[in-house]
């Protein structure tokens, strides 16, 4: 039910989180490494990913529930189990109305009550379809669209509040493209056999969902064709994922009066006031797409627009209705798009619902029980060491002028660092969870609460202490407009971080994560923001040209990686993450050598400290993945696939060649003149 646009660069995309205590079956036996994760039948010089992760892959096969199962997902599994214990303990008791315990317990119980939802069927959705049916002209859509958006029932575009990219100390209302339920514009436009099959199955899915909502088969088929036609219009006008990576092209600040002239088909006074936004300026993220929204509203028959909005409503509400509707929704999004065989157990979905709705309240309980204070202190030391190492690398760059170096070092010195959890927790007192109301209705209340929270920052100074991830999240991020790096408690555990492991392990794992996020401040997007978080060029023209030339080496390299038969990686789309992986490896390796120069580590189990550094990095990306998910992520994920975050990144790292004696005869060998060298 939630819609959120976050403008930051993250390490990976993970839906939930994990504990900071090691509860997995692995037992580190080589300075932090688990030797059983290795596949020693393969030479590291030939296929490092298989050598480093092959044992893990064999020990952790895909289950029907997963399209991809990797180290991140394994942590998420551990964490869900622990969150389940916390949440079910609360849900089993009665609590005073309005307390956070009451909200957590009642929401979880509502999510678990399939008997009630199956009995209710689509009844909870009918009032919202009635709202749509009541519209008599285009003008009334200006009030209906924001109402449905606040309800979490889709939208033809997103409205949100975030820092003004040109004035990062102030928040600004902004728009962002959406409105096509397959998520990626290529699914509507590409004509290859696989995409065409997905598109055909999508039309079938839309028709079946309308039938489950009570529409007869003939009309449902017509509705599905209408939905595809309108969504194709919106997808055609949308920016590609590569175009979305250009922050200047996606920043179009204007007055509300100018917005009215740009898209006159929408009554913007009504639209904004319905959202509760009293603003004079907005930034239109993708002008052409928003203009197409306006054209759709007047060029498409009103009944067809209403059919499209009904589809958005039932699609958005699918996880909150009957098992039959949920199963049909999973059949397309789970099976067809990702190759999953079965949905997650209901308790996992219920835990995720509570976690997504009351994230910081759950996080407050989580860190109290599972996050040791000494982990934060160790991380602060690691971050400081990584900053020093990145500064050393910047100072040593031969291709960058002193003028630009000074600005880069100034930006590095002003990084804000967030570790573990926020100093102040969110207040959920205004969110009313009522167990007498349907699960869907409570989800709508939660969505409206979240929207109101976001919109409350419009025109206000940016709160730079606010977190963009909950503490229990297994992830990390860099936010360019606040120039901050954040490492939630959830990621500070094995295989990323181990208080008992040596520096070879921790610098290879969490150290590279830290370096990755720092490098995001200097990737193809982050480098366009200055130390204050403003979209402002701080480069000399000559230095920026050199940077772009070096970045193009990575683009070309990844463009030539065949991820599936006839399907290649998108080097431009994944450029920022590939630069961050490369920089993270280089910076953390230097920090590792700095940290151990006076007390070199021993060889353990025949593995040198340098070898263990790279093995611990690879272990982070261990995983198995279905063919369908490979194709889906290649279209949708700005991160390279796990195998290529190892086998694609390491051939550019000179220290890796030295550690494993990789010579010209190796299949992974890359001539020095063909390797990237940026940070």
N, C-alpha and C positions, 0 to 999 in steps of 0.2 A: 503493500500500500504506500510505501514511501517513495518520494521522488526527490533526488538531491543531486546537485551538480557541484563537484568539488574541483577547484582549479589547483591541483598540486601534483607533483611527481612522486610516485610511490615505488617501493621495491617490487611489489607483486600485488595481485588482487586475491584477497582471501576473505571469505565471508564471515568467519568467526575467529576465535582465538585459542589460546592455550595457557597452561600453567607455567610458572617459572621453576617449578620443582621437577626434576627428571622422574617421570613415572613410566617411561617406555621400557620395553623389554631389552633395549640395547644396553650393553655394559661397555663403556669406553675402556679400551685396553692398550692404547698407544698414545699416551699423552693427551687423550681426549677423543681420539678416533676409535671407531668400531671396526675392527679388521674384517669382521664378517660382511661388511658392506662392499668389500672389494671383490672383483672378479679377476683373479690372478691367472686365468687362462688366456687373458688378453693382455697384450703389451701396452703399457701406458703411452708409448710413442705412436701407436697405431690408432687407438680409439680411447682417449683418456676418459671420456664419460662412461663407457662400458667398464673400463678397468676400475674406476673409482666407485661406481654406483651399481654395477651389475649384480653384486651380491644383495644389495638393498632391494633392487627391483625383483629379484627372485623371491626374497623373503616377504615382500609386500605386494602381492599380485592385485590387479584390479578386482574389485567386488562389483556386483551388479549396480550398486548405488552410485558408483563414481564413473565419470568420463575421464578424469585425470586424478591420480592419487600420488602425491609426492610428499616430501618432508613437511611442507607447509600443512598439507591436509592431515598428516599423521598428528601433528601438533594440535590441529583443530579438533580431531577426534578426542584426544586426551582432555582438551579443555571443555568440550561439550559435556563430557562425563562429569567433570568437576562442577561446571555451572549447573548441570542437572541436579546434583546433590544439593547445592545451595538453594536453587529455585524450588525444587520439590519439597524441601524441608519447610520452606515458607508457605507453599501452596497447600500443605496438609493441615494448616492451622487457620483459625479465624483471626482476623485482624480488624482493628478499628478503621472505619471508612475514612479514606483520605490519606492514610499512611502509605509510605512507599511499599511496605510489606503487603498491604491490601492490594495495591495496584499490580505488583509482581505476581502475587498468588492468584488473583482473579483472572488476569490476562493469560497466565499459563493454563489454568483450568479451562478457560474458554477455548483456547487453542487445542486442548486435548479432547474436548467434548464433541466427538464425531457424531454421536447419536443425535444430539440436538441439531447440529448443522445439517445432517442428512434429512431430518424431519422438516427443517425450515426450507430446504431446497434453495430456490432462487427468490423466495419471498423477501429477504433483506435487500435485494437489489431493485425490486420493483419501484420503490419511491424515487429512485434516481433515474430509472427509465421514464417514469412519469414526468419528471422535471424536463427531460429531453422532449417527450411527446408534446408538452405544453407550449413549446416555442412555436410562434406563428410567423416570425419574420427574422431577417438577418440581424436587425438591430437588437433583438432580444438575445441573440447569441453572445453579445458583448458582456452580458451579465451572467449567462449560463456557463460560458467557457471558464472563467475564473472560479465559479462555484464548484464545478467538477474538478478543476485542478486542485483546489483546496481540499476536496474530498479524497484526493489521491487516485482519481479515476482517469488518469491519463491527461493528455493535453496536446494541442497542436504545436505548442512551443513551451519552453520552461521560463518562468520568471523567478529570479532568486536575487539575493543580496550578498555581495562579496566586496573585497577591497577594490577600489578604483585603481586600475593598473597604471594610470598616469599620476595618481595622487594617493599613494598607498596608505596614508594615514586615515583616509576617510572611506566609508562604505558607500557603495553605489548600487542601485537597482540595475539588473542586467537580464538579458534574454539569451536563450540558448535553444538550438534546434532540437526537435523531437517530432513525434507523431506517427512514426512507422514502427509497428510492433515487432518486426523481425530484427530491429536494432541497428543493422548495417545497411547502407544504401545499396551495396553491391548485391544483396539478396534480391533486390527488385530489378536490377539492371543487367547483371551478368547473364550470359546466355550459354555457359558451359553446361554439360549434362548434369553435374552434381547440383549446381545452383538452381537449374530449371526444375529438377526433381523436388528440391526443398520448397521452391515457390509453389509448385502444384500441391504439395502436401499441406502447405500453409493455407491455401484456399479451402481445402477439405476441412482442415482444422477449424477455420473460422465458421464455416457452415455448420459443423457439428456443435460448436459452442452456441450458436444461435438456436439450434434445435433443442439443446439442453435447457435453454432459457424459455422454451415454449413456442418457438417459431416453427411453422410447418416446413417440411423439407424443401419444397419448391421455392418458397420465399427465402429460406435460409441460404440457398445456393445463390440467389440473386443478391442477397445482402453481402455474401462473401466476395462476389465480383465487384460490387460497389466499394467495399473496403479496400480491395487490392488496387483499384483504380485511383482512389484518393490518396492512399499511402504511397503509391508509386509517384504521384505528382510531388508529394512532399519530399520523398527520398531523392528524386531527381534534382530538386532545387537545393538539397542539403550539401554542405561542404563534405569533402572526403576526409578521412582520418588524417591524411597528410596535410590537407589544407587547414585543418583544425589546429595543427601544430604551429601555425604562424600567429603569434600573439597580436601583432599589429593589424593583421587582416581581420581578426576577430574582436577588435576593439573599435566601436563606433559610437562614441559618446555624443548625445544630442539632447536637446530640450524635448519636453513632452509635446510641445507644439510642432517641432520637427518630426517627431514620431507620428503624430497625427497626419502629417503630410506624406510621410513615407508609406504608411499603411492606413489609408482613410476608411477602409471597410470596417474597422473595429472602432467602437466608441471608447477611446482610451480613458476618458474621465470615469466612465462607468466601470471599465475593466479594472483600473488601478484602485478605485475606491472600494470595489468588491473585495479585492485582496487586502484592503486595509493599508495600502501604500499611498502616502501623501508625499509625492516627490515631484521635483521640477525637471530632473534629468535622469536619463537612462543610458545604458550602453547596449546597443543592439549587436548581439554576437555575430549573427550571420544574416545580413540584410536581405539577400536574395531569398532565403528560405522564409523569412517572416513576411516578405512581400507575397510569396506564393501562398502562404496561409490566408492572407487577405483575399487573394484572387479565388481560392477554393471556396471561401465563404459566400461569394457572390456569383461565381460561375457554375458551381455545382448545384443541382436542384436541392432545395432545402431539405426534402425528405431523405436525400442521399447523405447529406451532412449529418442529419440526425441518426441515420443508420450507422454511420462511421463512429459517432459519439457513443452510441449504444454498445458498439463493439469494444471501444476503449474501456467502457465501464465494466463490462463483464470480464474482459481480459485482465484488467487491473485487480478485480475482486476475486479472481478464480481461486486463489489460495485460501480465501476466507469463507468459501461457500461449501457445498456438499462434496463428498468424496468423488462422486461421479464427475463433477466439473473439474475438480483438482486433477483427476486421473487423465481426463482429456487434455487438459493444459500441459500436463507432464508428457503426454504422448508426443506432442510436437516439440516443446522446448527442451525436454529431457532426452527423449529417444531420438527424434529426427535430427535435431541440431547438434546434440552432443554425443549420442550413442549410448547414453545410460540405459540400463535395463529395468531398474526399479527405483522408485522414489526413496528418499530418506525416511527412516521410521518417524512416526508422528511426534515422538518426544523430542527428536532433534529439531524438527520444524517448530515445535512449540518453544523450545529453548531459544532458537534463533529469533522468534517473534518477540519474546521478552527482551532479549539482548538488543535487538534493533530498535525497540520502542523506548526502553528505559536503560540505555547503554551505560551511562555514567553511574546510575544507581547500582546496577549490577557490578560495574567496575569498582565501585567503592568497597563493596563486599569482597570482591575478588582480590584486590591488592592487600586488604587487611589480612586475608588468610594465606595468600600464596606468594606475595612479593617480598623477598628479604631486602632490608635496607642496604646491606652491604653490596648488593648487586648494583644499586644506583651509584654508589661511590666508585666501584670498579669501572663502571661505564663512563663516568665523568673523566677518569684518568685516561681511558682509551680514546675518548673524543678529543681530549686535549692533545694527546700524542698524534692523532690523525691530523688535527689542524696544523700541528708543527710540520708534519711530513708533507702535507699538501703545500704549505708555505715554502718549504725547501724545494719542492719540485717546480713551483711557479718561478722562484728566483733563478733556477737553473735552466729555464727554457731558453733555447737558442733562437727560436723563431719569433719570440715576443719582445717588443720594445720595452725599455725601462718605464716609459710613460704608462703603458697599459698594465705592466706588472704591478705598478704602485696601486692602481685602481683595483686590480684583482686581489691583492693582498689586503687592501682596505676592506673589501667586501668579505673576504674570509674572516677577518678579525671581528667583524660585526655580526657573525652568525649567532642567532638565538638558539639555544640548545634546550630541548625538552626531553626528559627521561622519566619513564615510569608511569606517572599519573599527574593530573593537574593539581595545582595548589588549592583551587576552589572548585567545588562540585556544582553541577547544574541543579536547579530547583525544578522539581516536577509537580509542585503543589497545584498548578493550574490544570493539570491533566486529570480528568475524571474517568476512571475505568469503572463501568457499571455492569456487574454480572447479569443484571436483568435484561440487558440489551444484547442483541446478536453480536457474535464475534466480529462480523463485518463492520457494524456500527461503531464498535470500540476502536477498530482499526482506523476508521474515518476520523474519529475524535483524536487519535494519536497523530494522524497526518496533519490535521488542522493545528494541533498544538505545535508540531514541528515547523509548519509553515509560519505561524504567527511568531515563533521564536526567531526564525531567520529574518522575517520582514521587519522585526522590531529594531534591527540594526541599521535600517535604511537611513542614510543621511547622518549617521552617528560616527564618531571616531572608531577606528578599528581596535577591537580588543585583542591585543597581541598575546594575551595569556590564554586565550581560548584554544582548545584542542580540536583538531579535525579528525581524530580517531579516538576510540575508547581505549582505556588502559589494557583491556584484555585482548586487544587485536594483535594477531601475529603479522605484523607489517611494520613499515617505517615510512616516513615521507619527508620531502622537502617542499616548502611552500615559498614560491618566489616573491610574493607580495609582502611577506613578513620576514623574508630571508632567514627562515628557521628550519632546523632539522629536528625531527621528533622520533623517539624510539620508545613506543609503549612497553609496558611491563610484559605483555604477552610474548614479545619476540626475544626477551632476555633469558633464554633457556636453550638447552640442547635441541637441535644441533647448531644453533647460532652462538650460544654463549654458555659457558660452563665454568663456574667459580673454581672447580677443582682441576680444570685442564690447564695445559701450559700455554705459553704465548704463541707457539706455532699454530695451535688449534684456534684460539680465540681471535688472533689477528686474521687468520685465513677465513674465518666464518663471520663473526659479528664485526670484526675490523673492516672487512670488505663491505659489509652493509653500511657501516658508518661512512666509509670512503665513497660508496655509491651515492648516498644521499648528499654528501658534501659536493660531489662532482655534479649533481643535478643543478647546483647553483651556477655551473659553468658549462652546461650542455648546450645544445643548439637553441633551446628555449630559454633556459635559466640565464644564459650569458647575456640576454637582452635586457635583464633587469639589473638595476644598480644596487648599491649596498643598502639603500633605504627601501628597496622593493618596488621602485618605480620602473616602468617600461621606458628606459632611457639609455641611449647608447653611450657606453664608457670606453669604447675601443677606438684606436686609430683606424682609419680606413684600411691601411696596409695590414695591420695585425688581424682585423676581422676577415680579410680576404684569405690570409694564411690559415686561420682557423677553419673557415669554410672548406678550403681545399683539403685540409687534413681530415675533416669530418666526412668528406665525400669518399675517402678511402674506405671507411666503414660502410657507407651506403652501398658502394659497389660490391664490397666483399659479401655482405649479407644478402644482397639481391641475387647472388649466384649460389646460395644455399638452397638445395632442393629438399623441402620438408616433407613432401609426398610426391608420388609419381606425377611429373608435369606441373607441380605447384611449388613456387619459390617464395622464400621469405620476402617481406617488404622492408628493404633497408632504410628507406626514408621514414616510414611510419615508426619503426623501432629505433630510430637513430638516437633519441635522447636516452633511452634505457641502455643501449649498447655503449654509448659514450660513458654513462655512469658506471656500467660494469667494468669497462676498461680502466677508467680512472680509479674506481674503488680498488681494483687489484693492484695497480701501480702504487697508489698512495699507501694502502695498508701494508704492502710488502716492504716499502721503505720504512714505515713506522715499526714494523716487526724487526727489521734489521737494526734500527736505532735502539729499540728496547732491549735487544739481546747482545749488542756488540761487546759489552763488558762482561757478560756471563753467558756465553754460547750454550745452546741447548744440546743435549746428547741425542745420538741416533737411537731410536726405539723400534724394536721389532724389524730391524733392517731398513727403517725409513728415516731419512735425515729430517731435520727440522724444516728445511725448505720444501721437501716433498710433502710433509704433513700439512704445511701451510696450504698448498694447492689441493690436496685431497680433502681438507676440511671445507674449502670453498666449494668443490664439486659436490660434496655430500648435501649441501644446502639445496641443490637442484635435482637431487635424486627423485625419480618418479616414473610412473607408467602412465600412458595416455592412449585413448582410443583414436582410431583414424578420423572419425567424425569430428572429434574435438581438436585435432591438429588443424583441420580445414577451418573450423569455426574460429579458433584463436588466431590463425593467420590473417583472418579478415578483421578481427575485433580487438586484439590485444596488442598494446604498444610494447609489450615485453617479448623478447624472443622466446622460443620454446626452451624448456629446461635443458635439453641436450645441447642446444646451440649457445646457451649462456655459458657452457663449459667448452665444448669443442669449437665454438665460434670465437670465443673470447681469448682463450689461452694461446693460440698460435701468434697472437700479437704481443705476448709478454716475454721479453728476453729471459727473465729469471726462470721461467718455466722450462725453457730449453735447457738451461744449465742444470736445473734440479733433476731432470729426467733424461739427460744426455740425448736430446732429440736432435737427430741429424738430418741431412738432406734426403736420406733414403726413406724417412718417415712419411706416411700418407698425410700427416697433419703439419708437415713442415711448410713454412711460409718464408720466402726469401726476405731478408731484412728490409729491402727497398719497397716491399709490398705490405709491410706492417704499418698499422696506424700508430701515430705518436702525437698525442695532444697534451694531456695533462700528466 
